[in-house]
Amino acid sequence: MQTKILLIYTGGTIGMAKDYGDQSLKPFNFDNLLKQIPELALLDCSFDYYSFDIPIDSSDMKPEYWVNIAETIESNYQNYDGFVVLHGTDTMAYTASALSFMLDNLEKPVIFTGSQLPIGDLRTDAKENLITSIQLASLQKAGKPIVQEVCIYFEYKLFRANRATKINAENFDAFESPNYPIMGVSGVHLEVKENLLWKKESSGNLTINKNLNADVGLLKIFPGMNRSFIESVLNAPNMKAFIIEAFGTGNIFTDQWFIDLLEEKVNNGIHLIINTQCAGGMVEIGRYATSDALLKMGAISSFDLTMEAAITKAIYLLGQNLSKEDFRQQYESNLKGELRHHFYNN
């Protein structure tokens, strides 16, 4: 029996086609998809498509659109074996990470993909990305989908969504997974490394968590930062969580005014989260003296989360109205394969 895949077009370059008259990019007519990509007829699956009424440039993506995508998957979940979400590349890792946290008891693939060039361009990467994403979403073993999580497929590589980050603005090889192995490779053969896939016993039907709260601040520190700027950022009203993008394994400069300000925020109930500016490796609060103060004040560790996953996980957990201790426990737990733990002396 053929698998059925739903394509969900949210916006982005992959859904644009060049008008060779005025050289502008215009939304692609998906009714002509088979004409543009006749190779799709060779796939051993059927597919339908759903498009946002107004395509969203990925720079304009926000939590309300994440909810729209999740609701589209939820309302069509029983009718399809897998889902391919077409999305602009700039914020794809944010949306895909958010969906990984929002979708509970997911037992079917949700594959995000996009392209650096429009689908009608002579050298486009859109065709391969789309074809292989549909193929990955349709893979089954013993009547069940092989992939049962949210992923990103781009330029011959399959990534766990909440482990991926965009690293290049112009190369086709736009995404990387610095702290987790690539889960699949498209070469002569389509290889999925099943031992790396997220496996968690389902506890019921698919549910989605729509309650999100984006009252999250982000501060990247650098040597010689202006004190008044830091104070204005950390004193912004209504913030419920702050992520400090620290040096190395979670180190900060130790000016007493900065330590006092962070401690004040923690004492006032703000969730202080420490991430690293490094692409690889992980946060280890207390490993060096320059993070001792963070350890003492009870800062939360991002361990090896990507920045996209760190932010979207905070947005997701803030929406669950957790106690301060439950927020910490959940944030430092591996909910959907987004982090690995490293226990250190504290």
C-alpha positions as CSV (number, residue, x, y, z in Angstrom):
1,M,0.0,0.0,0.0
2,Q,1.4,3.4,-1.0
3,T,2.3,5.8,1.7
4,K,0.7,9.2,1.7
5,I,2.7,12.4,2.4
6,L,1.4,15.9,3.0
7,L,3.6,18.8,1.8
8,I,3.1,21.9,3.9
9,Y,4.3,25.1,2.2
10,T,4.9,27.9,4.7
11,G,6.9,30.2,2.5
12,G,10.6,30.6,1.5
13,T,12.8,30.4,-1.5
14,I,11.8,26.8,-2.3
15,G,8.3,27.9,-3.2
16,M,9.4,30.7,-5.4
17,A,9.9,30.7,-9.2
18,K,11.8,33.2,-11.3
19,D,9.8,35.3,-13.7
20,Y,12.2,35.5,-16.6
21,G,10.3,38.5,-17.9
22,D,11.2,40.9,-15.1
23,Q,13.7,38.6,-13.3
24,S,11.6,38.8,-10.1
25,L,10.7,35.9,-7.7
26,K,7.0,35.0,-7.5
27,P,5.2,32.3,-5.5
28,F,5.3,29.0,-7.2
29,N,2.1,27.3,-8.4
30,F,2.2,23.9,-6.7
31,D,-0.5,22.6,-9.1
32,N,2.3,22.5,-11.6
33,L,4.7,20.6,-9.3
34,L,4.9,17.5,-11.4
35,K,5.6,19.6,-14.5
36,Q,8.5,21.2,-12.8
37,I,9.8,18.1,-11.1
38,P,8.7,15.1,-13.2
39,E,10.9,12.8,-11.1
40,L,8.3,13.0,-8.3
41,A,6.2,10.6,-10.4
42,L,8.9,7.9,-9.8
43,L,8.4,7.9,-6.0
44,D,6.5,5.0,-4.5
45,C,4.1,7.3,-2.6
46,S,1.4,9.7,-3.2
47,F,1.3,13.3,-1.8
48,D,-0.9,16.2,-1.4
49,Y,0.0,19.8,-0.5
50,Y,-1.3,22.5,1.8
51,S,-0.1,26.1,1.5
52,F,-0.4,29.0,3.9
53,D,-2.8,31.5,2.4
54,I,0.0,34.1,2.5
55,P,3.5,32.7,2.3
56,I,5.6,33.8,5.2
57,D,9.2,34.9,4.6
58,S,11.1,33.0,7.2
59,S,12.5,36.2,8.7
60,D,8.9,37.0,9.7
61,M,8.3,33.6,11.4
62,K,7.0,33.7,14.9
63,P,5.4,31.4,17.5
64,E,1.9,31.9,16.2
65,Y,3.0,30.4,12.9
66,W,4.6,27.5,14.7
67,V,1.2,26.8,16.2
68,N,-0.3,27.0,12.7
69,I,2.1,24.4,11.4
70,A,1.5,22.1,14.4
71,E,-2.2,22.4,14.0
72,T,-2.0,21.5,10.3
73,I,-0.1,18.4,11.2
74,E,-2.5,17.6,14.0
75,S,-5.6,18.0,11.8
76,N,-4.2,15.8,9.0
77,Y,-2.3,13.3,11.2
78,Q,-4.6,10.3,10.7
79,N,-4.8,10.8,7.0
80,Y,-1.0,10.8,6.1
81,D,2.0,8.7,6.9
82,G,4.4,11.6,7.0
83,F,4.8,15.3,6.6
84,V,7.3,17.5,4.7
85,V,7.3,21.2,5.7
86,L,8.7,23.6,3.2
87,H,10.2,26.6,4.9
88,G,12.7,29.4,4.4
89,T,16.2,28.6,5.5
90,D,17.0,31.6,7.7
91,T,14.8,30.5,10.6
92,M,14.1,26.9,9.7
93,A,16.2,25.6,12.6
94,Y,14.1,27.7,15.0
95,T,10.7,26.5,13.7
96,A,11.8,22.9,13.4
97,S,13.3,22.9,16.9
98,A,10.1,24.5,18.3
99,L,7.9,21.8,16.6
100,S,10.1,19.1,18.1
101,F,9.1,20.3,21.6
102,M,5.5,21.1,20.7
103,L,4.6,17.7,19.2
104,D,4.1,15.0,21.8
105,N,3.7,11.3,21.0
106,L,4.8,11.8,17.5
107,E,5.1,8.5,15.6
108,K,5.5,9.9,12.1
109,P,8.2,11.8,10.3
110,V,8.0,15.6,10.1
111,I,10.8,16.6,7.6
112,F,11.7,20.3,7.2
113,T,13.4,21.3,4.0
114,G,13.9,24.3,1.8
115,S,16.5,25.6,-0.7
116,Q,19.0,28.3,-1.4
117,L,17.8,28.8,-5.0
118,P,14.2,28.9,-6.3
119,I,12.7,25.8,-7.7
120,G,12.7,27.1,-11.3
121,D,16.4,28.2,-11.3
122,L,18.7,26.4,-13.6
123,R,21.1,25.3,-10.7
124,T,18.5,25.0,-8.0
125,D,19.0,22.7,-5.0
126,A,15.2,22.7,-4.4
127,K,14.5,19.6,-6.5
128,E,16.9,17.2,-4.7
129,N,15.9,18.6,-1.3
130,L,12.2,18.1,-2.0
131,I,12.4,14.7,-3.6
132,T,14.6,13.2,-0.9
133,S,12.6,14.7,1.9
134,I,9.4,13.1,0.5
135,Q,11.3,9.8,0.1
136,L,12.6,10.0,3.7
137,A,9.1,10.8,5.0
138,S,7.7,7.7,3.2
139,L,10.3,5.2,4.4
140,Q,8.7,2.4,6.4
141,K,9.7,-0.9,8.1
142,A,7.1,-3.5,9.2
143,G,4.3,-1.1,8.4
144,K,5.7,1.7,10.6
145,P,7.6,4.9,9.7
146,I,11.3,4.6,10.2
147,V,11.7,8.2,11.1
148,Q,9.4,9.2,14.0
149,E,10.7,12.7,14.9
150,V,11.1,16.2,13.6
151,C,14.1,16.5,11.2
152,I,15.7,18.8,8.8
153,Y,16.9,17.5,5.4
154,F,19.2,19.7,3.4
155,E,22.0,19.0,0.8
156,Y,22.2,15.2,1.1
157,K,22.1,15.2,4.9
158,L,19.4,14.4,7.5
159,F,19.6,16.2,10.8
160,R,17.7,16.0,14.1
161,A,15.8,19.3,14.0
162,N,16.7,20.5,17.4
163,R,20.4,19.7,16.8
164,A,20.7,21.6,13.6
165,T,21.9,25.2,12.9
166,K,22.3,27.2,9.8
167,I,26.0,27.9,9.2
168,N,26.2,29.4,5.7
169,A,24.1,32.0,3.9
170,E,25.1,31.2,0.4
171,N,26.5,27.6,0.0
172,F,24.1,24.8,-0.7
173,D,25.6,23.0,2.4
174,A,23.8,25.5,4.6
175,F,23.2,23.4,7.8
176,E,25.3,21.5,10.3
177,S,24.8,19.6,13.5
178,P,27.8,20.4,15.6
179,N,27.1,18.2,18.6
180,Y,25.2,15.2,17.2
181,P,25.9,12.9,14.2
182,I,24.2,13.3,10.9
183,M,21.3,10.8,11.0
184,G,21.1,10.1,7.3
185,V,23.0,10.6,4.0
186,S,21.7,10.7,0.5
187,G,24.3,9.3,-1.9
188,V,24.1,6.4,-4.3
189,H,22.0,4.8,-1.6
190,L,19.6,6.6,0.8
191,E,21.1,5.6,4.2
192,V,19.3,6.3,7.4
193,K,21.2,5.5,10.6
194,E,18.4,4.0,12.6
195,N,20.5,3.7,15.7
196,L,20.7,7.5,15.9
197,L,17.0,8.2,15.5
198,W,14.9,9.4,18.5
199,K,13.1,6.5,20.1
200,K,10.7,7.1,22.9
201,E,7.8,4.9,23.9
202,S,4.5,6.7,22.9
203,S,2.1,7.3,25.7
204,G,-1.0,8.0,23.6
205,N,-2.3,9.9,20.6
206,L,-0.5,12.9,19.1
207,T,-0.9,16.1,21.1
208,I,0.4,19.6,20.6
209,N,1.4,22.1,23.1
210,K,0.1,25.4,21.8
211,N,1.0,27.5,24.9
212,L,4.2,29.4,24.1
213,N,5.7,32.4,25.8
214,A,8.4,34.4,24.0
215,D,9.3,36.7,26.9
216,V,12.9,35.5,26.5
217,G,15.9,37.8,26.3
218,L,19.3,37.0,24.8
219,L,22.6,38.7,25.6
220,K,25.8,37.8,23.8
221,I,28.8,39.0,25.9
222,F,32.1,40.3,24.5
223,P,35.2,41.8,26.1
224,G,34.7,45.4,27.2
225,M,30.9,45.5,27.0
226,N,29.2,48.8,27.9
227,R,27.7,48.6,31.4
228,S,24.7,50.8,30.7
229,F,23.8,48.7,27.6
230,I,23.9,45.5,29.7
231,E,21.8,47.1,32.4
232,S,19.2,48.3,29.9
233,V,18.9,44.9,28.4
234,L,18.7,42.9,31.6
235,N,16.3,45.4,33.1
236,A,13.9,45.2,30.2
237,P,10.3,44.8,31.5
238,N,8.3,41.6,31.4
239,M,11.2,39.3,30.7
240,K,10.8,35.8,32.3
241,A,14.0,34.2,31.0
242,F,17.4,35.4,29.9
243,I,19.9,33.5,27.9
244,I,23.5,34.6,28.3
245,E,25.7,33.6,25.4
246,A,28.9,33.1,27.3
247,F,32.5,32.3,26.5
248,G,33.7,28.8,26.2
249,T,32.2,26.3,28.7
250,G,30.0,29.0,30.2
251,N,32.4,31.7,31.4
252,I,31.6,35.3,31.9
253,F,33.6,38.4,32.9
254,T,33.5,38.8,36.7
255,D,33.0,42.6,37.3
256,Q,31.1,42.7,40.5
257,W,28.3,45.0,39.1
258,F,27.6,42.3,36.4
259,I,27.5,39.5,38.9
260,D,25.3,41.5,41.2
261,L,22.9,42.3,38.4
262,L,22.6,38.7,37.3
263,E,22.1,37.6,40.9
264,E,19.4,40.2,41.3
265,K,17.5,38.8,38.3
266,V,17.7,35.3,39.6
267,N,16.5,36.4,43.0
268,N,13.5,38.1,41.3
269,G,12.5,34.8,39.6
270,I,14.0,35.3,36.2
271,H,15.3,32.0,34.7
272,L,19.0,32.7,33.9
273,I,20.2,30.3,31.2
274,I,23.8,29.9,30.2
275,N,24.7,28.9,26.6
276,T,28.1,29.0,24.8
277,Q,29.2,31.1,21.9
278,C,31.2,28.1,20.6
279,A,29.6,26.1,17.7
280,G,30.7,22.8,19.3
281,G,31.2,21.5,22.8
282,M,29.1,22.2,25.9
283,V,28.4,24.4,28.9
284,E,30.0,23.2,32.2
285,I,29.1,25.8,34.8
286,G,31.7,25.7,37.6
287,R,34.5,24.1,35.5
288,Y,36.5,27.4,35.7
289,A,36.6,30.1,38.3
290,T,35.0,32.6,35.9
291,S,31.7,30.6,36.1
292,D,31.7,29.9,39.8
293,A,29.4,32.9,40.5
294,L,26.9,31.4,38.0
295,L,27.0,28.1,39.8
296,K,26.4,29.7,43.2
297,M,23.4,31.8,42.0
298,G,21.8,28.7,40.4
299,A,22.1,29.5,36.7
300,I,20.6,26.9,34.4
301,S,22.9,25.1,32.0
302,S,22.1,24.7,28.3
303,F,24.7,21.9,28.1
304,D,25.2,21.4,24.3
305,L,22.0,22.9,23.0
306,T,22.2,24.9,19.7
307,M,21.1,28.5,20.2
308,E,18.0,27.8,18.2
309,A,17.0,24.9,20.5
310,A,18.0,26.9,23.6
311,I,15.7,29.8,22.6
312,T,12.7,27.7,21.5
313,K,13.0,25.3,24.5
314,A,12.7,28.4,26.7
315,I,9.7,29.7,24.8
316,Y,8.1,26.3,25.0
317,L,8.7,25.7,28.8
318,L,7.7,29.3,29.7
319,G,4.3,28.5,28.1
320,Q,3.8,25.6,30.5
321,N,3.6,27.7,33.6
322,L,6.1,25.7,35.5
323,S,7.6,26.4,38.9
324,K,11.1,27.7,39.0
325,E,12.5,24.3,40.0
326,D,10.4,22.4,37.5
327,F,11.5,24.8,34.7
328,R,15.1,24.1,35.6
329,Q,14.6,20.4,35.8
330,Q,12.8,20.3,32.4
331,Y,15.3,22.6,30.7
332,E,18.2,20.6,31.8
333,S,16.5,17.3,30.8
334,N,16.7,15.7,27.4
335,L,13.1,16.0,26.3
336,K,13.3,15.3,22.5
337,G,17.0,14.3,21.9
338,E,18.1,18.0,22.0
339,L,21.0,17.6,24.4
340,R,23.3,15.2,26.2
341,H,24.0,15.4,29.9
342,H,27.4,15.9,31.4
343,F,27.6,15.7,35.1
344,Y,30.3,17.7,36.8
345,N,31.2,18.5,40.4
346,N,28.9,21.1,41.9
